[in-house]
């Protein structure tokens, strides 16, 4: 099995040390496994995509603008 070294801020390390009952290497391993599972699912979803980088950036821009516009409008509850 390979080893992986992580660098963490001193403040985080001190907090981790307050819980020696936790196997932090196991927590990190599980988090890495979950992240890789998410990436595999994303890769599967995108495998058949014909969108290029410019297409994705255009869609992303429209989505961001729509979200910003929606949240910028005063809610109907505020006027009641």
N, C-alpha and C positions, 0 to 999 in steps of 0.2 A: 504494500500500500504506500502511496506517495504522501509526502508531507507538504503542507501549505502553511506559510507564515503570514500572519496578519499584523499590520501595524494599526494600533488604535490610539486615540488620544489618552493622555494620562488620566484625565477625569473619568473616562469610560472604564479604563482598567481598574481604577480604584473602586468603582462601583461594582464591577464584576467580582473583585476580590471579597466584597462583603457577602457574597453568596457562594462559598466554597462547595456547598452541597450540589451545585449545578455543574454538570459536565459541559462546559462552554464549547469545547471542541465538537461535541455531539450536536449542540444547538446550531453551531455554524454549519456543520455538515448537512443537517436537515434543511436549513435555509438555502444552501447552495443547491440541493436536490430539488426543492420546490421551485426555485428560480429557473433551473434548467428545464423542468417539466413545463413551465409556462412558456419558455422560449421554444421548446419543441412544438407545443400546440400552435404557437404563433407561426412558426415555420411551415407547419402543415396547412394552416389557413391561407398563407400567402403563396404557397407553392404554385398554385395555378394562376396567380395574379399577372395581369399584363400591364399593370401600372408601372410607370417609370418614376424616377425620383422627382421630376418636375410635376408629374400628375399628383403624387402624394403631397408635395408641398402646396399645390393649389388647393387640394381638398382640405388640407390642414388649415390653411389660411381662412377658408370659408367657414369651417367649423369654429375656429377661434373667434372669428368676427361675430358669428351667430350667438355664441355663448356670451360674449361680452355685451352684445346688444340686448340680449334677454335679461341679463342680470343688471344692466344699467337702467332699464325701465323701472319706474316706481311700481311696487307691487300693489295689487288691488286692496290688500289688507291695510296698507298704510293710509289709504284715503277714506277708510270707514270710520 
